[in-house]
Amino acid sequence: MPSIKTYIDLLERLQSVNVRVDAQRCLAVRNRNIACGRCAQACTSSCISVSNGLLNVHPEHCIGCGTCASACPTGALSPRKPDDRALARSAAAAMRATGGTVVFACEQLLHAAGNAINPETVAAVRCIGRVDASLLVLLASAGAKALRLTCGNCEKCEHSPGKRVAEDICQDANTILAAWQSGARVSVSSKLPASCRATCKASWDPERRAFLQSARDLGRDAATDAAELAIDRAFDHETAVEHTRRAAMKTGALPRFLPSRRAVLLDALKRMGQPEDVMIGTRVWGHAVIDDDRCSGCGMCAAFCPTGALTKRETATPDANTWLASRNGTSHITLVHAPELCLQCRACEQLCPEHALMLSDEVFAIDIGRGRIDEHQLRDIHRDKGGPNAIRNSMSKLINSPYVTG
């Protein structure tokens, strides 16, 4: 099994003008026993791959499409050239040109369309898998009436995995928008809408047309200014968030961080108001379902949770002022879960030694809107190890038999 340094060295080979790498956020770096590989599954150019359980990186194959960043739940990879803020502003400009529809188009489709398309009406991307759900929800909160991800002939495109990523993102975004009662919807299409057609020479009264166009532009300018303001506020708030605490926590947990895209998404949802009280299933959030009887209280899930969606809290009764009192059972351990912060990375599910935790992809939307938390009272493993029957209990577990006397 490769060392942590090997994983870090491999990932940092991806660092370029197209991709920013924070290897410390990679799940495999945080714990080598976590199986992820989502970046490899989404990669459109075989730049990242997994063979026999080992990560392979070929940076010379990278085309800078950004689909790996869309698939990465923790933000270990993030796109540059353009980054999310620049792409959001480009989309806002396209929304102005089309009168409210945001159109993203891949380079293959734009090349095939040639001069028939007005370039001001589209936000160009290498691959539509680049467009993250947080960006789509942000644009909807900023006034977009519809959002369209358009691509060329993906069946014959060498970068076809990008469409599958885009379809998953589209489904997640629509589920979120419906729950937050937004009228905007996202679609994936192989055709550009008529609003993207290049402007033809006027065949009727040009002065009257210019007057009407000017009136429409005034309304569009106001809408665009509002959209750009919302975009800048979202990203300014995102940069103000303390994303990473590099040192290990006092509790022994690894450093926690909030990916920038999650910060942008939560900011956009806050602007949209409270959602309906419905259960939604997406790849965006998760809800930890814990079997309290099987859970040993080891806290492994909380130690490796990247965002602190799972935290372990220990409280003591007034007489628990000593280490001995704690071992005698006068302290209480609570596992706290915040679905709002859950990235559905499934690290907790994979690392639980007792298989006492299952991560569901269904959460109540209102829990996200209100920042609700779940609390589970756990057994204290230190207390379980003490007492007059400590040796017998340990031996029972060791040989997996209750028939131990002593």
C-alpha positions as CSV (number, residue, x, y, z in Angstrom):
1,M,0.0,0.0,0.0
2,P,1.5,3.4,-1.0
3,S,2.5,5.8,1.8
4,I,0.7,9.1,2.5
5,K,3.7,10.9,1.0
6,T,3.3,9.0,-2.2
7,Y,-0.3,10.0,-2.5
8,I,0.6,13.6,-1.8
9,D,3.4,13.6,-4.4
10,L,1.1,12.0,-7.0
11,L,-1.7,14.5,-6.5
12,E,0.6,17.5,-6.5
13,R,1.8,16.5,-9.9
14,L,-1.6,17.7,-11.1
15,Q,-0.9,21.3,-9.9
16,S,-1.0,23.5,-12.9
17,V,-2.5,26.7,-14.4
18,N,-5.7,24.6,-14.9
19,V,-6.1,22.8,-11.5
20,R,-5.3,23.8,-7.9
21,V,-4.4,20.9,-5.6
22,D,-4.8,20.7,-1.8
23,A,-3.6,17.2,-1.3
24,Q,-4.2,17.4,2.5
25,R,-7.9,17.4,1.7
26,C,-7.9,14.2,-0.3
27,L,-9.7,11.4,1.6
28,A,-7.0,8.9,0.7
29,V,-4.4,11.2,2.2
30,R,-6.5,11.7,5.4
31,N,-6.8,7.9,5.8
32,R,-5.3,5.3,3.4
33,N,-8.2,2.9,4.2
34,I,-10.8,5.2,2.6
35,A,-11.7,4.1,-0.9
36,C,-12.8,7.1,-3.0
37,G,-11.5,7.4,-6.6
38,R,-14.3,9.7,-7.7
39,C,-11.8,12.0,-9.5
40,A,-10.5,9.0,-11.6
41,Q,-14.1,8.0,-12.5
42,A,-14.9,11.5,-13.7
43,C,-11.6,12.2,-15.5
44,T,-12.3,12.8,-19.2
45,S,-8.7,12.4,-20.4
46,S,-7.3,9.4,-18.5
47,C,-5.1,11.9,-16.6
48,I,-6.2,10.3,-13.3
49,S,-6.9,6.6,-13.0
50,V,-7.0,3.8,-10.5
51,S,-5.4,0.4,-11.2
52,N,-5.3,-2.5,-8.8
53,G,-6.4,-0.1,-6.0
54,L,-3.5,2.3,-6.8
55,L,-3.8,5.9,-7.9
56,N,-2.1,6.8,-11.2
57,V,-1.6,10.4,-12.4
58,H,-0.4,11.4,-15.9
59,P,-0.4,15.3,-15.8
60,E,0.6,15.5,-19.5
61,H,-2.9,14.2,-20.3
62,C,-4.8,16.9,-18.4
63,I,-6.9,19.1,-20.6
64,G,-8.1,21.4,-17.7
65,C,-11.8,20.4,-18.1
66,G,-12.5,20.5,-14.4
67,T,-14.7,17.4,-14.1
68,C,-12.4,15.9,-11.5
69,A,-13.1,19.0,-9.3
70,S,-16.8,18.6,-9.7
71,A,-16.6,15.0,-8.6
72,C,-14.3,15.6,-5.6
73,P,-16.4,15.9,-2.5
74,T,-13.8,17.6,-0.3
75,G,-12.3,20.2,-2.7
76,A,-8.9,18.6,-2.9
77,L,-9.0,19.6,-6.6
78,S,-10.4,22.9,-7.7
79,P,-10.5,24.5,-11.2
80,R,-8.6,27.5,-12.3
81,K,-8.7,29.2,-15.7
82,P,-11.5,30.1,-15.1
83,D,-12.1,29.6,-11.4
84,D,-15.7,29.5,-10.2
85,R,-16.0,33.2,-9.6
86,A,-14.9,34.0,-13.1
87,L,-17.2,31.4,-14.6
88,A,-20.1,32.7,-12.6
89,R,-19.6,36.2,-13.9
90,S,-19.3,34.9,-17.5
91,A,-22.6,33.1,-16.9
92,A,-24.2,36.3,-15.6
93,A,-23.2,38.1,-18.7
94,A,-24.7,35.3,-20.8
95,M,-27.9,35.5,-18.8
96,R,-28.1,39.2,-19.7
97,A,-27.7,38.5,-23.4
98,T,-30.4,35.8,-23.5
99,G,-32.8,37.6,-21.2
100,G,-32.6,35.2,-18.2
101,T,-31.4,31.9,-19.5
102,V,-27.9,30.7,-18.5
103,V,-26.3,28.6,-21.2
104,F,-23.1,26.7,-20.7
105,A,-21.6,25.1,-23.8
106,C,-18.7,22.8,-24.4
107,E,-15.9,23.7,-26.8
108,Q,-16.8,20.9,-29.2
109,L,-20.3,22.2,-29.6
110,L,-19.2,25.8,-30.0
111,H,-16.6,24.8,-32.6
112,A,-19.3,22.9,-34.6
113,A,-21.7,25.9,-34.4
114,G,-19.1,28.4,-35.7
115,N,-20.4,31.8,-36.6
116,A,-24.1,30.8,-36.2
117,I,-23.8,31.4,-32.4
118,N,-23.5,34.7,-30.6
119,P,-20.6,34.1,-28.2
120,E,-22.0,36.6,-25.8
121,T,-24.9,34.4,-25.1
122,V,-23.0,31.4,-23.8
123,A,-20.5,30.6,-21.0
124,A,-17.9,28.5,-22.6
125,V,-16.3,25.5,-20.8
126,R,-14.0,22.7,-22.0
127,C,-16.6,20.2,-20.8
128,I,-20.0,20.6,-19.2
129,G,-18.9,18.3,-16.3
130,R,-17.0,21.4,-15.1
131,V,-20.2,23.1,-13.9
132,D,-20.8,22.3,-10.2
133,A,-24.2,22.2,-8.5
134,S,-23.2,25.0,-6.2
135,L,-22.7,27.3,-9.2
136,L,-26.0,26.4,-10.7
137,V,-27.9,27.1,-7.5
138,L,-26.0,30.4,-7.0
139,L,-27.1,31.5,-10.5
140,A,-30.7,30.5,-9.8
141,S,-30.6,32.5,-6.5
142,A,-29.2,35.5,-8.5
143,G,-32.1,35.6,-10.9
144,A,-31.6,32.9,-13.6
145,K,-34.9,31.7,-15.0
146,A,-33.4,28.6,-16.6
147,L,-30.0,26.9,-16.8
148,R,-28.9,24.8,-19.7
149,L,-25.8,22.6,-20.0
150,T,-25.2,21.9,-23.7
151,C,-22.7,19.5,-25.2
152,G,-21.9,18.1,-28.6
153,N,-21.9,14.5,-29.8
154,C,-20.8,13.0,-26.5
155,E,-21.1,9.4,-27.8
156,K,-18.2,10.1,-30.2
157,C,-16.4,12.5,-27.9
158,E,-13.2,11.2,-26.2
159,H,-14.2,13.2,-23.1
160,S,-17.7,11.5,-22.7
161,P,-17.4,10.9,-18.9
162,G,-18.1,14.6,-18.5
163,K,-21.7,14.3,-19.6
164,R,-22.4,11.6,-17.0
165,V,-21.0,13.9,-14.3
166,A,-23.1,16.8,-15.7
167,E,-26.3,14.7,-15.6
168,D,-25.7,13.8,-12.0
169,I,-25.1,17.5,-11.1
170,C,-28.2,18.5,-13.1
171,Q,-30.3,16.0,-11.1
172,D,-28.9,17.3,-7.7
173,A,-29.4,20.9,-8.6
174,N,-33.0,20.4,-9.7
175,T,-33.8,18.5,-6.5
176,I,-32.4,21.4,-4.5
177,L,-34.1,24.1,-6.5
178,A,-37.5,22.3,-6.2
179,A,-37.2,22.0,-2.5
180,W,-36.3,25.7,-2.1
181,Q,-39.3,26.5,-4.3
182,S,-37.3,28.1,-7.1
183,G,-38.9,28.2,-10.5
184,A,-35.5,27.8,-12.3
185,R,-34.6,24.4,-13.6
186,V,-31.4,22.8,-15.1
187,S,-31.3,20.7,-18.2
188,V,-28.7,18.9,-20.2
189,S,-29.1,19.2,-24.0
190,S,-27.2,18.6,-27.2
191,K,-28.9,21.7,-28.8
192,L,-28.3,25.4,-28.1
193,P,-31.5,27.4,-27.6
194,A,-32.7,29.9,-30.2
195,S,-31.7,32.8,-27.9
196,C,-28.0,32.0,-28.7
197,R,-28.4,32.5,-32.4
198,A,-26.2,35.1,-33.9
199,T,-27.9,38.5,-34.6
200,C,-29.1,38.9,-38.2
201,K,-29.3,42.2,-40.1
202,A,-32.6,43.9,-39.5
203,S,-35.3,43.4,-42.2
204,W,-37.7,46.0,-40.7
205,D,-37.6,49.5,-39.2
206,P,-34.2,49.6,-37.6
207,E,-34.9,52.7,-35.5
208,R,-38.0,51.1,-33.9
209,R,-36.1,47.9,-33.3
210,A,-33.2,49.8,-31.7
211,F,-35.6,51.6,-29.4
212,L,-37.2,48.4,-28.2
213,Q,-33.8,46.8,-27.8
214,S,-32.6,49.7,-25.7
215,A,-35.6,49.4,-23.4
216,R,-35.0,45.6,-23.0
217,D,-31.3,46.3,-22.3
218,L,-32.1,48.6,-19.5
219,G,-34.1,45.9,-17.7
220,R,-31.4,43.3,-18.5
221,D,-28.6,45.6,-17.2
222,A,-30.4,46.0,-13.9
223,A,-30.9,42.2,-13.6
224,T,-27.3,41.6,-14.6
225,D,-26.0,44.1,-12.0
226,A,-28.1,42.3,-9.3
227,A,-26.8,38.9,-10.4
228,E,-23.2,40.0,-10.4
229,L,-23.6,41.6,-7.0
230,A,-25.1,38.4,-5.6
231,I,-22.2,36.4,-7.1
232,D,-19.6,38.7,-5.7
233,R,-21.2,38.6,-2.2
234,A,-21.3,34.8,-2.3
235,F,-17.6,34.5,-3.2
236,D,-16.5,37.3,-0.9
237,H,-18.3,35.5,2.0
238,E,-16.7,32.2,0.9
239,T,-13.2,33.7,1.0
240,A,-13.9,35.1,4.5
241,V,-14.6,31.6,5.8
242,E,-11.7,29.9,7.6
243,H,-11.5,27.0,5.2
244,T,-8.7,24.9,6.8
245,R,-7.3,24.6,10.3
246,R,-3.9,22.9,9.5
247,A,-3.0,21.8,13.0
248,A,-4.7,18.7,14.6
249,M,-7.6,19.5,16.8
250,K,-7.3,19.4,20.6
251,T,-9.7,16.4,20.5
252,G,-7.2,14.5,18.3
253,A,-9.4,14.9,15.1
254,L,-7.6,15.7,11.8
255,P,-7.8,19.3,10.5
256,R,-11.3,20.3,9.4
257,F,-12.3,22.6,6.6
258,L,-15.3,23.8,4.6
259,P,-14.8,23.5,0.8
260,S,-15.4,26.8,-0.9
261,R,-18.2,25.4,-3.1
262,R,-20.1,24.3,0.0
263,A,-19.8,27.8,1.5
264,V,-21.1,29.3,-1.8
265,L,-24.0,26.8,-1.9
266,L,-25.1,27.5,1.7
267,D,-24.9,31.2,1.1
268,A,-27.1,30.9,-2.0
269,L,-29.6,28.8,-0.2
270,K,-29.8,31.3,2.6
271,R,-30.6,34.0,0.1
272,M,-33.4,31.8,-1.3
273,G,-35.1,31.5,2.1
274,Q,-36.5,28.5,3.9
275,P,-37.2,25.3,1.9
276,E,-40.3,23.1,2.0
277,D,-40.4,20.5,4.8
278,V,-39.6,17.6,2.4
279,M,-37.0,14.8,2.3
280,I,-34.6,15.1,-0.6
281,G,-32.1,12.6,-1.9
282,T,-28.9,14.1,-3.5
283,R,-25.2,13.4,-3.7
284,V,-24.7,16.8,-1.9
285,W,-25.6,16.0,1.7
286,G,-25.8,12.9,3.9
287,H,-27.5,11.9,7.1
288,A,-25.7,9.6,9.5
289,V,-27.8,6.7,10.7
290,I,-26.2,5.2,13.8
291,D,-26.9,2.0,15.6
292,D,-26.3,3.0,19.2
293,D,-26.2,-0.6,20.4
294,R,-23.3,-1.5,18.1
295,C,-21.4,1.8,18.4
296,S,-18.5,1.5,20.7
297,G,-18.0,5.2,21.1
298,C,-14.5,5.1,19.6
299,G,-15.0,8.4,17.8
300,M,-13.2,7.2,14.6
301,C,-15.9,8.8,12.5
302,A,-15.5,12.2,14.1
303,A,-11.7,12.1,14.0
304,F,-11.6,11.7,10.2
305,C,-14.7,13.7,9.2
306,P,-13.3,16.5,7.0
307,T,-15.8,19.2,7.8
308,G,-16.8,18.5,11.4
309,A,-20.2,17.3,10.3
310,L,-19.5,14.6,12.9
311,T,-18.1,15.7,16.2
312,K,-17.6,13.9,19.5
313,R,-18.5,15.8,22.6
314,E,-17.7,14.6,26.2
315,T,-19.5,16.2,29.1
316,A,-18.9,15.4,32.8
317,T,-21.2,15.4,35.8
318,P,-20.2,17.7,38.6
319,D,-18.3,14.9,40.5
320,A,-16.4,13.9,37.4
321,N,-13.3,15.9,38.2
322,T,-10.7,13.2,38.0
323,W,-9.6,10.6,35.5
324,L,-10.8,7.9,37.9
325,A,-14.3,9.4,38.1
326,S,-14.4,9.5,34.3
327,R,-13.5,5.8,34.1
328,N,-16.2,4.9,36.6
329,G,-18.8,6.2,34.2
330,T,-19.5,9.8,35.4
331,S,-18.9,11.3,32.0
332,H,-21.2,11.2,29.0
333,I,-20.1,11.0,25.3
334,T,-22.3,12.5,22.6
335,L,-21.8,12.1,18.9
336,V,-23.2,15.2,17.1
337,H,-24.1,15.1,13.4
338,A,-24.8,18.3,11.3
339,P,-26.2,17.2,7.9
340,E,-25.7,20.8,6.6
341,L,-21.9,20.2,6.7
342,C,-21.9,16.6,5.5
343,L,-20.2,16.2,2.1
344,Q,-21.4,12.6,1.7
345,C,-17.8,11.5,1.3
346,R,-18.6,8.3,3.2
347,A,-15.3,8.3,5.2
348,C,-17.3,7.7,8.4
349,E,-19.1,4.8,7.0
350,Q,-16.0,3.1,5.7
351,L,-13.9,3.7,8.9
352,C,-16.4,2.6,11.5
353,P,-14.8,-0.6,13.0
354,E,-18.2,-1.8,14.4
355,H,-20.1,-1.1,11.1
356,A,-22.5,0.9,13.3
357,L,-22.9,3.8,11.0
358,M,-24.7,4.1,7.7
359,L,-24.8,7.3,5.6
360,S,-28.1,7.9,3.9
361,D,-28.3,10.3,1.0
362,E,-31.8,11.5,2.1
363,V,-32.1,14.5,4.4
364,F,-34.9,16.8,5.3
365,A,-34.4,20.1,3.4
366,I,-35.6,22.1,6.4
367,D,-32.7,20.6,8.4
368,I,-30.3,22.2,6.0
369,G,-32.1,25.5,6.0
370,R,-32.1,25.7,9.8
371,G,-28.7,24.0,10.5
372,R,-30.3,21.2,12.6
373,I,-28.1,18.7,14.4
374,D,-28.7,15.1,15.6
375,E,-27.3,13.9,18.9
376,H,-26.5,10.3,19.9
377,Q,-25.5,9.3,23.4
378,L,-22.7,6.8,23.1
379,R,-21.0,4.3,25.4
380,D,-17.7,5.3,26.9
381,I,-15.1,2.7,25.7
382,H,-12.8,3.8,28.5
383,R,-15.5,3.0,31.1
384,D,-16.2,-0.3,29.4
385,K,-12.5,-1.3,29.8
386,G,-12.6,-0.7,33.5
387,G,-14.3,-2.4,36.4
388,P,-13.9,-5.8,38.1
389,N,-14.7,-7.8,34.9
390,A,-12.3,-5.9,32.6
391,I,-10.1,-8.9,31.9
392,R,-13.0,-11.3,31.4
393,N,-14.7,-8.9,29.1
394,S,-11.6,-8.3,27.0
395,M,-11.0,-12.0,26.6
396,S,-14.6,-12.6,25.6
397,K,-14.2,-10.1,22.8
398,L,-10.8,-11.5,21.8
399,I,-11.9,-15.1,21.3
400,N,-15.4,-14.0,20.2
401,S,-17.1,-16.1,22.9
402,P,-19.2,-15.2,25.9
403,Y,-18.2,-18.4,27.8
404,V,-15.2,-17.0,29.7
405,T,-15.0,-17.4,33.5
406,G,-12.5,-16.0,35.9
